[in-house]
C-alpha cells in the first residue's frame, strides 16, 4: 500500500553489553546473524562456532550479534559484566554482545517481535523455543531465515558462504 514502509533491521536500536544504546542501522549492508545466547545452556559451546563464523566472514560482510536472554531455564542469571567476562574468558568472544533482553512474552524486545513475525518457527509459531535460536538478516535488512538451536554455526556457515559469495 502507498505510504506503508517496510520494516528492516535498520529500524531498531538495542543496548550494548556496555550500556550504550546503538542504532542497528549501523549494520546496514551487512549479512547479520542474530542469536539469543546464554552462558549455562547445553548449546553454550556454540559460542565457539559463532566466534569462528565472525572471524572467518566479517571481512566479507558478516556480523554476529549476541543477545543474552534468561527466559529459558534461568540459564543466563548473570549481569552484563558477568556475561561479558564469561564469554571473553571461555570463548574469546569478540563479536558484538548486547544487554540481556526478553525474546518472548509481554516484555519481548521490539527487534525480536519483528524477527519472529518475519520468520515464524515450526508450524507457524512465533515463540522462541530455547536459547541459541538464530535469525539471518540479509544485506537489504530483511529476515532471510530462522534456525533452530540445534542448527550449529558450522551448518549455518554454508548458507553464509553462499550469501557472501
C-alpha positions in Angstrom: 0.0 0.0 0.0 1.1 3.5 -0.7 2.6 5.2 2.4 3.5 1.9 4.1 7.1 1.4 4.9 8.8 -1.9 5.1 10.4 -2.6 8.4 14.1 -3.6 8.3 16.9 -4.2 10.8 17.8 -0.6 10.5 14.6 0.5 12.1 15.6 -0.9 15.5 18.1 0.0 18.3 19.4 -2.0 21.2 21.5 -1.5 24.3 25.1 -2.9 24.1 26.5 -5.0 26.8 28.3 -1.9 27.9 25.0 0.0 28.3 25.2 2.2 25.2 22.1 2.5 23.0 23.0 1.9 19.4 21.0 2.0 16.2 21.1 -1.3 14.3 21.2 0.9 11.1 24.9 0.7 11.6 24.8 -2.8 10.3 23.0 -1.8 7.0 24.5 -3.6 4.0 25.9 -6.4 6.2 24.7 -10.0 6.5 23.7 -10.2 10.2 23.3 -13.4 12.3 21.2 -12.6 15.4 21.3 -15.1 18.3 19.7 -15.3 21.7 22.5 -16.6 23.9 23.0 -18.0 27.4 26.0 -18.9 29.5 24.7 -22.1 31.2 22.9 -23.9 28.4 23.7 -27.2 26.7 24.2 -25.1 23.5 26.6 -22.7 25.1 29.6 -24.3 23.3 28.1 -22.8 20.1 29.8 -19.6 21.2 32.9 -21.1 19.8 31.3 -21.7 16.4 29.7 -18.3 16.3 33.0 -16.6 17.0 34.6 -18.7 14.2 31.9 -17.6 11.8 32.5 -14.0 12.8 36.3 -14.2 12.4 36.0 -16.1 9.1 33.5 -13.9 7.4 33.5 -10.4 9.0 35.8 -9.0 6.3 33.3 -10.2 3.7 30.4 -8.5 5.4 29.1 -10.8 8.2 28.2 -9.5 11.6 27.2 -11.8 14.5 25.0 -10.2 17.2 24.5 -11.9 20.6 21.5 -11.1 22.7 21.7 -12.7 26.2 18.4 -14.0 27.5 17.4 -15.6 30.8 13.9 -16.8 29.8 14.9 -20.5 29.4 15.7 -22.5 32.5 17.4 -19.5 34.2 20.5 -20.2 32.1 21.7 -16.6 31.9 21.5 -15.5 35.5 24.4 -13.0 35.5 24.5 -9.3 34.9 26.1 -7.8 31.8 29.6 -7.6 33.3 29.4 -11.3 34.3 28.1 -12.3 30.8 30.9 -10.4 29.1 33.6 -11.9 31.4 32.2 -15.4 30.8 32.1 -15.0 27.0 35.6 -13.4 26.8 37.3 -15.9 29.2 35.7 -19.1 28.0 35.1 -18.4 24.3 37.2 -15.3 23.4 34.0 -13.8 22.0 34.8 -10.6 20.1 31.5 -10.2 18.1 29.0 -7.6 19.5 27.1 -8.6 22.6 24.1 -6.7 23.9 22.3 -6.2 27.2 20.1 -9.0 28.4 16.6 -9.0 26.8 13.4 -10.9 26.7 12.5 -12.8 23.5 9.0 -14.0 24.5 6.1 -12.6 26.4 4.9 -9.1 27.2 8.5 -7.8 27.6 9.7 -9.0 24.2 12.3 -6.7 22.7 10.9 -5.0 19.6 13.7 -6.5 17.5 12.6 -10.0 18.5 9.0 -9.2 18.0 9.8 -8.3 14.4 12.2 -11.2 13.8 9.6 -13.8 15.0 6.8 -12.2 12.9 9.0 -12.2 9.8 10.2 -15.8 10.2 7.9 -17.9 12.4 9.1 -21.3 13.6 7.8 -24.8 13.2 4.0 -24.9 12.4 3.9 -21.1 12.3 4.6 -20.5 15.9 6.4 -17.2 16.6 7.7 -18.1 20.1 11.4 -18.7 20.6 11.6 -22.3 22.0 15.1 -22.1 23.5 18.5 -20.4 23.7 20.6 -20.2 20.5 17.7 -19.7 18.1 19.3 -17.8 15.2 18.0 -15.4 12.6 19.9 -14.5 9.4 19.2 -10.9 8.2 20.2 -10.1 4.6 22.1 -7.1 3.3 18.9 -5.3 2.5 17.8 -5.6 6.1 15.1 -8.3 5.7 14.9 -11.6 7.6 16.1 -14.4 5.4 15.9 -17.5 7.6 15.3 -18.8 11.1 17.5 -21.5 12.5 16.7 -23.9 15.5 19.0 -24.0 18.5 20.2 -27.4 17.2 21.4 -25.9 13.9 25.1 -25.5 14.5 27.1 -22.4 13.4 29.1 -24.7 11.2 26.0 -25.8 9.3 24.8 -22.2 9.0 28.3 -21.3 7.7 27.3 -23.0 4.4 24.4 -20.6 3.9 26.6 -17.6 4.9 29.3 -18.5 2.5 26.8 -18.8 -0.3 25.2 -15.4 0.5 28.5 -13.7 0.8 29.9 -15.2 -2.5 
